[in-house]
Amino acid sequence: MTRSLREWFKDYRLEQRSHKKRVVTKDGRCNIKFGNVMHRNRFTYVLDFWTTLVETRWRFIIFYFVASYTLSWFIFGLLWYWLARSNGDLLWQNPPPDHNPCAYSLNGMTYAFLYSLETQGTVGYGNVYVTDQCPGGVALIIIQMIVGLFIRIFWGGIVITKITLPKKRAKTITFSESAVICPKKGTLCLQIRVANLRKTLMIGSQIYGKLLRTTITGGETNILDQVSINFMVDAGKDNLFFVCPLTLYHIIDKSSPFFDMAVDTMHQQDFELVVFLDGMAETTSSSCQVRTSYIPQEIMWGYDFLPIISRSKEGKYRVDFSNFTKVVPVPTAHCSRCYHNEPGNHLEGTDNKSFEVFDMELPNCNKM
């Protein structure tokens, strides 16, 4: 029992350490912290209040929603109370029998608040109502109805916008937990698998990547130096027909930053491969971006993905997602230079001569 708890704690620490050193998490969130932001720059968040509210968490949206309505009811309740007091309608003012009130039965602040709520919510219980003998009351009820209408429109727009955010559509796009390196079509390739969990297409899908690493040039340290990584499928790299899971591959040639890496030095490198998929949802016509990242420990050298698309006897195509994370060892050179017979290789032979299929589950990776 003690040993299992110790192993669990060790795996948890490794997972947290892997999470902290990422720029982009496995689920696409940017792990960036801003510091020493000037106060005048923070004020821009208030000026762009619409975007600020749309990006606010739901619990704060609900709080602001309730607070805005309650505050408006209270403010207009004060105005109704002030109007009734100015006209001498309150009971403690002892109005004469022939007195023409602005609002019947508005005898205190509680009645004023309830009348404000009934007016703005168009409830109209009938106990308290405005008369035609008070122009100020008629003007105030018009103003409150207009203000209440704008509040409903504003919060309705906020809720609809948050519900239809493209980020929700991006949740149904999933990447493989790890990448693999193996031969493909006569060259060495880095491969990633991506799947669309909905039957609706992502129109105009494009896939690309960025390799983030720290470089030193001329004595100057460049943190998060970005190198473009091109990905493609058999039909090209733009306007993907994303109706079924796709295997994306990056050709490791002399122009690739992975060309000088090898199976025994890959996990010693310090880099992060961020993969982007841009597209437009077919149902809402809203563009969205899906992101994920891979660190060296999540790139498996000498393995290939198992096929997941088959055809039934009835002629229908079937996608077996049980093989989505499964890989199989394949004969692969230890380095790209070895594969292309380039000088400078330090190892000879092949890796992974056993051919046992297993499920590719990495305990040190963040789950999507």
Secondary structure, 3 states (H helix, E strand, C coil): CHHHHHHHHHHHHHHHHHHHCCCECCCCCECCCCCCCCHHHHHHHHHCHHHHHHCCCHHHHHHHHHHHHHHHHHHHHHHHHHHHHHCCCCHHHCCCCCCCCCEECCCCHHHHHHHHHHHHCCCCCCCCEECCCCHHHHHHHHHHHHHHHHHHHHHHHHHHHHHCCHHHHHCCEEECCCEEEEEECCEEEEEEEEEECCCCCEEEEEEEEEEEEEEEECCEEEEEEEEEEECEECCECEEECCCCCEEEEEECCCCCCCCCCECCCHHHCCEEEEEEEEEEECCCCCEEEEEEEECHHHEEECEEECCCEEECCCCCEEECHHHCCEEEECCEECEHHHHCCCCCCCCCCEECCCCCCEECCCCCCCCC
